[in-house]
Amino acid sequence: MTAEKTNHSISLLDIAPTAALVLGLELPRIDGRPVDHVADWGCKKVALIIIDSLGYELLLWLLPSLENMSALIKRGLLLSAEAVSSHTTPSIASILSGLTPLHHGIFDKAGAKESSVCSIPEIAAKSGLKCAVIMEQNGADVYRGLIDWVHGISDRISPQDFDKEACRMSCKALSLSPDLLVAYFIGIDKCVHMGMGPEGIRSAALLIDRCIGEMTKAAHDGTLFILCGDHPIHAGPLKRCREPYHVAMILAK
């Protein structure tokens, strides 16, 4: 594989269809489509890593400092993906379902728990695949009793401790060779909302990058890694104030 940057029409809606294609699943309804050529890579498992507020332009600024994400890009794809919302919950719902917010109707945490829309971890589990979800407590609770392994992390701990715990539990899950892992990291977004400047954001990104390195080492050789932001930075001095709104998407094995 060679690294590519493309201006093709790519969206967060394409993540669930891409993962479904690799896992051999059919999604009941989607608004996106699989990313070209990924099915040819021979992957059988998927590790989906959602990095809150990882906008495309932000990643380009950070990339010279990010050893492990840079390594993934060199052997895979770096894409600029159209965001579907400026808020976390509807964005993650779109990432996991392949549906626009209008179609999945999930706009807050309560809506996520009440929704009848099936996301890819649920569909995979119903098909007999092993799944793990590592994320913030309320989001994780949606999957309890539905998939093999769920680990919720309190958002009352520091962002650094949250991301370290997400890394630790993700590596533990990957050691069991799940067919699908979904993990969520909050450090960049929390630094923004805490009023930290560029260096605080860089520090958070470096921690997440180290976590990515540990996770790639823990994963099975046939794992497709999909890293993506959920929305660009939406607060503070680095806020993205004009369209188009794009997030980073990295795909690699």
Secondary structure by P-SEA (a helix, b strand, c coil): cccccccccccccaaaaaaaaaacccccccccccccccccccccbbbbbbbccccaaaaaaaccccaaaaaaaaabbbbbbbbcccccaaaaaaaaccccccccccccaaaaaacccccaaaaaaaabbbbbbbccaaaaaaccccccbbbbbbccccaaaaaaaaaaaaaaaaaacccbbbbbbcaaaaaaaacccaaaaaaaaaaaaaaaaaaaaaccccbbbbbbbcccccccccccccccbbbbbbbcc
